[in-house]
Amino acid sequence: MKSLSIRQKIWISIISVSTFTIVIVVALSYYLYETLYIEKQLKMLMLQGQELEQSFHQDGSTVFLQKVEWLKESSESEIIFTDDPMLLASGAPFDSFSDENLITFSERQELLQGKTISFSRIHKGLNQEVLAVVVPLKEHERLAGAVFLYLPLTAITEAFQPIRMILFGGLVIIVFLLFLVGMKITNELVKPIKEMDLVAGKMAEGDFAKRVAVVGKDELSNLASSINTLSASLDEVEQKRREFLGNVSHELRTPISYLKGYSEAIVEGIVDHKKYAEIIYKESDRMNRLVHDLLDLAELEGDTYPINQEPVIVSEVIHDVVERFELKLAEKQISIETELDEAIIVKGDRDRIDQVLTNLISNAIRYSLEQKEIRMTLKQQKDKAIFIIQDQGVGIPEKDLSHIFERFYRVNKARTRQDGGTGLGLSIVQQIVKKHEGEVKIESVESKGTTVTITLPIFSL
């Protein structure tokens, strides 16, 4: 079975509401007519009958007959008086009712018992429905006469017609308003949903440039904003993916071309074997480091990568890393100043923390000028371990700081291969620190130096 569209569901709801409204209006009209107006007219006839009954007993026949005539002229009701109630059952003395008895046999029996009777039915002689009340006139426990009061229901219907017209007009207006509201709701709901469906389809096809128009501040506009945010995020991911592939191909193309060219030259015997064998070795080593870093970064960015959780004395790791760089420090005559809290212990992976410090100290040495100083500080602030490394190197331009953790991003592209970096070091640093629930922040002033701050949670038992 084919499911209904939102537009169809809305119109079914509107038709249901309209039908319910019509039923309510018809029921209200019937209630007003039957319960209120008809009962009111019946009550009026009853009061007139009681008034005439009282006059019959108190005022005498002359005054009574005068009052009958006066009520006939002053009210809409018709009144018939007879001192022989049996004639009401024959209809013979009344020309208007000659085709039908005014009352039935059972009603006549009730009248003989002194009961007031009332009824509403169609009279063939009048060819219309009448509302009637018959009041018995008793004298000395004997039925001396009867007063027959009636009101044609056509007159009642005509009196009620303006109210019905108002109700009908209101019903038409309500249905028309429901139609307009339905059209507006349908357009406001269906149009943006169709637009979202179109954008979602484009996203599924790989086109993330489309956006949904955001109008208003309701749930649909929030959904549209979320889809736009998702589309923008996917677009950014796609751009980074393309940029990543371009960077990888660029980083690999050059050393591969070197390897190919130099190996061909060696095979042909037109170059010094030893010299170019060293170049081939360096380029292959660089390719190896690049592939290793790429795999390392891919693993770190995964949610399932395991991080060993063990107590790590940070100052020991710092001393070990600095010791490995003593030769390079001596070559550039760079001094190391340390202010380390030897008691600080963090919970994490010692090898990965070593990798972070190695990368940061290596960068500080690489980009520091000769005969400068590198300062390292390790301190505790509340439940955090703070490691700060400051160099007096070339610094990083402000415009590049926001991109410094991106893959293959280098501030000085011309210096890339001379310095031997892969452009992935800081990206790896950031991922390792995140895996340890820490933060990394870089501040730099061009030509003055760079400060890197690493924050890690303190180990607690």
Secondary structure, DSSP 8 states (H G I E B T S, - for coil): -----HHHHHHHHHHHHHHHHHHHHHHHHHIIIIIIIIHHHHHHHHHHHHHHHHHHHHTHHHHHHHHHHHHHHHSS-EEEEES-GGGGGT-TT-GGGTTS-SS-HHHHHHHHTT--EEEEEEETTTTEEEEEEEEEEEETTEEEEEEEEEEEHHHHHHHHHHHHHHHHHHHHHHHHHHHHHHHHHHHHHHHHHHHHHHHHHHHHTT---------SSSHHHHHHHHHHHHHHHHHHHHHHHHHHHHHHHHHHHHHHHHHHHHHHHHHHT-S-HHHHHHHHHHHHHHHHHHHHHHHHHHHHHSTT-----EEEEHHHHHHHHHHHTHHHHHHTT-EEEEEE-TT-EEEE-HHHHHHHHHHHHHHHHHTB-TT-EEEEEEEEETTEEEEEEE--BS---HHHHTTTTSTT--S-GGGHHHHT--S-HHHHHHHHHHHTT-EEEEEEETTTEEEEEEEEEB---
